[in-house]
């Protein structure tokens, strides 16, 4: 909890400073917009966090957004599928791709970086081919107004993506911190070989983490598609996996594996969105967004390395 408390204090200080610099930060419209973005990015960040806890990585999330978004648009506007079927397909496709990642990584022992980097290229190419490089959209959402209302509506004044995030976060908190699978997940990240010798099916645990990440990516993909209301296959979701990785690392997920929490990932996501909002409110060029994010990730990794180094030094002294 020390990491989570520290990052929460940083978030609180950043919010206070931002509000002092520009009072518009605490306006109802701006806070609602931030909550909406936290919901959009937080859902798939949780999935990436689970993968990172196993010691893995997933670089293909942004391309999955493009592929599932294109398929969702075609299913709803061209193929005229019922919206529940189209939404289910848009979720099942990333889940299937996640299973393929997990199988290749756990069975063939190929590095997650290589597998998901190839996925990043392949899925983006497929999205562009299927859409013929045309921008896809949803028009007036005729025939699937219910799905649009679910993704863009509000509940008790809160944006639906944020509400969905809270529900998913509660479920995943139980899965990671109160279930046997969660204990296995953390154990695999700390020492996969020792966990396997303990009789745990590490291949299944790793593969399942990628399937869950695919599930959450699919849900986020639907929300993001309706948020933008258009899918340009060449850049839809570009680099979004970096936001998820940054949120997980800031939230205490170690890139070495074996560490992380759902609450930490949520706080990390909120911190990133507040930083983005601060950049906009201060009139800083949006081209610096990636520079800010890169610096934040570096600081998070550096802090994790220093903590690990200090712990090792203490162990040696003892």
C-alpha positions in Angstrom: 0.0 0.0 0.0 3.0 2.3 0.3 3.3 2.7 -3.4 -0.4 3.4 -3.8 -0.4 5.9 -1.0 2.6 7.7 -2.5 1.1 8.0 -6.0 -2.2 9.1 -4.5 -0.5 11.9 -2.7 1.2 12.9 -5.9 -2.2 12.9 -7.6 -3.8 15.0 -4.9 -0.9 17.6 -5.0 -1.1 17.7 -8.8 -4.8 18.3 -8.7 -4.4 21.1 -6.1 -1.7 22.8 -8.1 -3.6 22.5 -11.4 -6.8 23.9 -9.7 -4.7 26.8 -8.3 -3.2 27.6 -11.7 -6.4 27.4 -13.6 -9.8 27.2 -11.7 -11.4 25.8 -14.8 -9.9 22.5 -13.7 -12.6 22.0 -11.1 -15.5 23.0 -13.3 -18.2 20.4 -13.7 -17.6 20.1 -17.4 -13.9 19.5 -17.1 -14.2 17.0 -14.2 -16.8 15.1 -16.2 -14.5 15.0 -19.2 -11.6 13.8 -17.1 -13.8 11.1 -15.5 -14.9 10.0 -19.0 -11.3 9.7 -20.1 -10.2 7.9 -17.0 -13.0 5.3 -17.7 -11.9 4.9 -21.4 -8.2 4.4 -20.5 -8.6 2.7 -17.2 -10.4 -0.4 -18.4 -7.7 -1.6 -20.8 -5.0 -0.3 -18.4 -6.2 -2.9 -15.9 -5.8 -5.6 -18.5 -2.3 -4.4 -19.4 -1.5 -4.3 -15.6 -2.4 -8.0 -15.3 -0.1 -8.9 -18.2 2.7 -6.8 -16.7 2.3 -8.6 -13.3 3.1 -11.9 -15.1 6.3 -10.3 -16.4 4.8 -9.8 -19.9 3.9 -6.9 -22.1 1.3 -6.2 -24.8 2.2 -3.7 -27.5 -0.8 -4.5 -29.8 -3.6 -2.9 -27.8 -3.8 0.2 -30.1 -3.9 -1.9 -33.2 -6.6 -4.1 -31.6 -8.7 -0.9 -31.1 -8.4 -0.1 -34.8 -9.3 -3.6 -35.9 -12.2 -4.1 -33.5 -13.5 -0.6 -34.3 -13.5 -1.2 -38.0 -15.3 -4.6 -37.6 -17.8 -3.0 -35.2 -18.6 -0.2 -37.7 -19.0 -2.7 -40.5 -21.1 -5.0 -38.5 -23.5 -2.2 -37.4 -23.7 -0.1 -40.5 -23.0 -2.4 -43.5 -23.8 -5.9 -42.3 -26.7 -4.7 -40.1 -26.0 -7.2 -37.3 -28.1 -6.8 -34.1 -26.1 -4.6 -31.8 -25.7 -7.2 -29.1 -24.1 -9.6 -31.6 -21.9 -6.9 -33.1 -20.7 -5.8 -29.6 -20.0 -9.4 -28.6 -18.0 -9.9 -31.8 -16.0 -6.7 -31.1 -15.1 -8.1 -27.7 -14.5 -11.7 -28.8 -12.0 -10.8 -31.5 -9.5 -9.2 -29.0 -10.1 -12.1 -26.6 -9.2 -14.6 -29.4 -6.1 -12.5 -30.3 -5.1 -12.4 -26.6 -5.5 -16.2 -26.4 -3.1 -16.5 -29.4 -0.6 -14.2 -27.7 -0.8 -16.2 -24.5 -0.5 -19.6 -26.3 2.6 -18.5 -28.3 4.2 -16.9 -25.2 3.5 -19.7 -22.8 3.8 -22.8 -25.1 6.5 -21.8 -27.5 8.3 -19.5 -25.1 8.5 -16.6 -27.6 9.2 -13.2 -26.0 6.0 -11.2 -25.3 7.7 -8.1 -26.8 8.2 -9.9 -30.1 4.7 -11.5 -30.3 2.8 -8.3 -29.4 5.0 -6.2 -31.6 4.1 -8.4 -34.5 0.5 -8.1 -33.5 0.8 -4.3 -33.5 1.8 -4.4 -37.2 -0.5 -7.2 -38.3 -3.7 -6.0 -36.7 -3.1 -2.4 -37.9 -2.5 -3.7 -41.4 -5.6 -5.9 -41.3 -7.7 -2.9 -40.1 -6.5 -0.8 -43.0 -7.0 -3.6 -45.5 -10.6 -4.3 -44.4 -11.5 -0.6 -44.3 -9.6 0.0 -47.6 -8.0 2.9 -45.7 -11.3 4.6 -45.5 -12.5 6.3 -42.2 -15.3 4.3 -40.7 -18.1 5.7 -38.6 -21.6 5.1 -37.1 -23.6 7.9 -38.7 -26.8 8.6 -36.8 -26.6 5.2 -35.0 -29.9 4.2 -36.5 -30.9 0.8 -35.3 -28.3 0.7 -32.5 -29.2 3.7 -30.4 -29.2 1.6 -27.3 -25.6 0.7 -27.7 -24.7 4.4 -28.3 -26.6 5.5 -25.2 -24.9 2.8 -23.1 -21.4 4.0 -24.2 -22.0 7.7 -24.2 -24.7 8.2 -21.6 -24.5 9.0 -17.9 -25.6 7.2 -14.7 -26.1 9.4 -11.6 -24.3 12.2 -13.4 -21.2 10.0 -14.0 -20.1 9.2 -17.6 -20.9 5.5 -18.5 -17.2 4.7 -19.3 -16.3 5.7 -15.7 -19.2 3.7 -14.2 -18.2 0.6 -16.3 -14.6 1.1 -15.1 -15.7 1.1 -11.4 -17.6 -2.1 -11.9 -14.7 -3.8 -13.8 -12.2 -2.5 -11.2 -14.3 -4.0 -8.3 -14.4 -7.4 -10.1 -10.7 -7.4 -11.0 -9.7 -6.3 -7.5 -11.4 -9.4 -6.2 -9.8 -11.5 -8.9 -6.3 -10.2 -8.2 -6.3 -9.7 -4.5 -8.8 -12.2 -3.1 -8.8 -15.2 -5.5 -6.6 -18.2 -6.0 -6.0 -17.1 -9.6 -4.7 -13.8 -8.4 -2.2 -15.4 -6.1 -1.1 -17.6 -9.0 -0.7 -14.5 -11.2 1.6 -12.8 -8.7 3.5 -16.0 -8.1 4.2 -16.5 -11.8 5.5 -12.9 -12.1 7.8 -13.3 -9.2 9.3 -16.7 -10.2 7.7 -18.7 -13.0 9.9 -21.7 -12.7 9.5 -22.0 -8.9 5.7 -21.6 -9.4 5.6 -24.4 -12.0 7.5 -26.7 -9.7 4.9 -26.0 -7.0 2.4 -27.8 -9.2 0.7 -24.7 -10.7 -0.1 -24.6 -14.4 1.8 -21.5 -15.2 1.0 -21.8 -19.0 -2.7 -21.5 -18.2 -2.2 -18.6 -15.8 -0.1 -16.6 -18.4 -2.5 -17.4 -21.3 -5.5 -16.4 -19.1 -4.0 -13.0 -18.3 -3.7 -12.2 -22.0 -7.3 -13.4 -22.6 -8.5 -11.1 -19.8 -6.5 -8.3 -21.3 -8.2 -8.9 -24.6 -11.6 -8.9 -23.0 -10.9 -5.5 -21.4 -9.4 -4.2 -24.6 -12.6 -5.2 -26.5 -14.8 -3.4 -24.0 -12.6 -0.3 -24.2 -12.5 -0.5 -28.0 -16.3 -0.2 -28.2 -16.4 2.7 -25.8 -13.5 4.4 -27.6 -15.1 3.9 -31.0 -18.3 5.6 -30.0 -16.4 8.3 -28.1 -14.5 9.3 -31.3 -17.5 8.4 -33.5 -15.1 7.6 -36.3 -12.3 5.1 -36.9 -9.4 6.0 -39.1 -7.7 2.6 -39.4 -4.3 4.2 -39.9 -4.2 6.0 -36.6 -7.1 5.0 -34.4 -5.8 4.0 -31.0 -2.2 4.8 -32.0 0.2 4.5 -29.0 -2.7 3.9 -26.6 -0.9 0.8 -25.3 1.8 3.2 -24.0 -0.8 5.0 -21.9 -1.9 1.7 -20.4 1.7 0.7 -19.7 2.4 4.1 -18.2 -0.6 3.9 -15.9 0.3 0.4 -14.7 3.9 1.3 -14.0 2.9 4.5 -12.3 0.4 2.5 -10.2 3.1 0.2 -8.9 3.2 -2.6 -11.4 6.8 -3.7 -11.7 8.0 -4.4 -15.3 9.9 -7.3 -13.7 6.6 -8.9 -12.8 5.1 -10.1 -9.5 3.9 -6.7 -8.2 0.9 -4.6 -8.8 -2.6 -3.6 -7.7 -5.9 -2.6 -9.2 -6.1 0.5 -7.0 -2.6 1.5 -8.1 -3.5 1.2 -11.8 -6.6 3.3 -11.3 -4.6 6.0 -9.6 -1.9 5.8 -12.3 -4.6 6.3 -15.0 -6.1 9.3 -13.1 -2.6 10.8 -12.7 -1.9 10.5 -16.5 -5.2 12.1 -17.4 -4.7 14.9 -15.0 -1.3 15.5 -16.5 -2.8 15.6 -20.0 -5.5 18.0 -18.7 -2.9 20.2 -17.2 -1.0 20.4 -20.5 -4.2 21.5 -22.2 -5.2 24.0 -19.6 -1.7 25.6 -19.6 -1.7 25.9 -23.4 1.3 23.7 -23.7 1.6 22.3 -27.3 -0.1 19.0 -27.6 2.9 17.7 -29.4 4.6 17.5 -26.0 2.0 15.0 -24.7 4.2 12.1 -25.6 7.3 13.8 -24.1 5.4 14.2 -20.8 4.2 10.6 -20.9 7.7 9.3 -21.7 9.2 11.3 -18.8 6.5 10.0 -16.5 7.2 6.3 -17.5 10.9 6.8 -17.1 10.5 8.3 -13.6 8.2 5.4 -12.6 10.7 2.8 -13.9 13.6 4.6 -12.3 11.8 4.7 -9.0 11.0 1.0 -9.2 14.6 0.2 -10.0 15.9 2.3 -7.1 13.4 0.7 -4.6 14.4 -2.8 -5.8 18.1 -1.9 -5.5 17.6 -0.6 -2.0 15.8 -3.7 -1.0 18.5 -5.9 -2.3 21.2 -3.9 -0.4 19.2 -4.3 2.8 18.9 -8.0 2.3 22.7 -8.3 1.7 23.4 -6.4 5.0 21.1 -8.6 6.9 
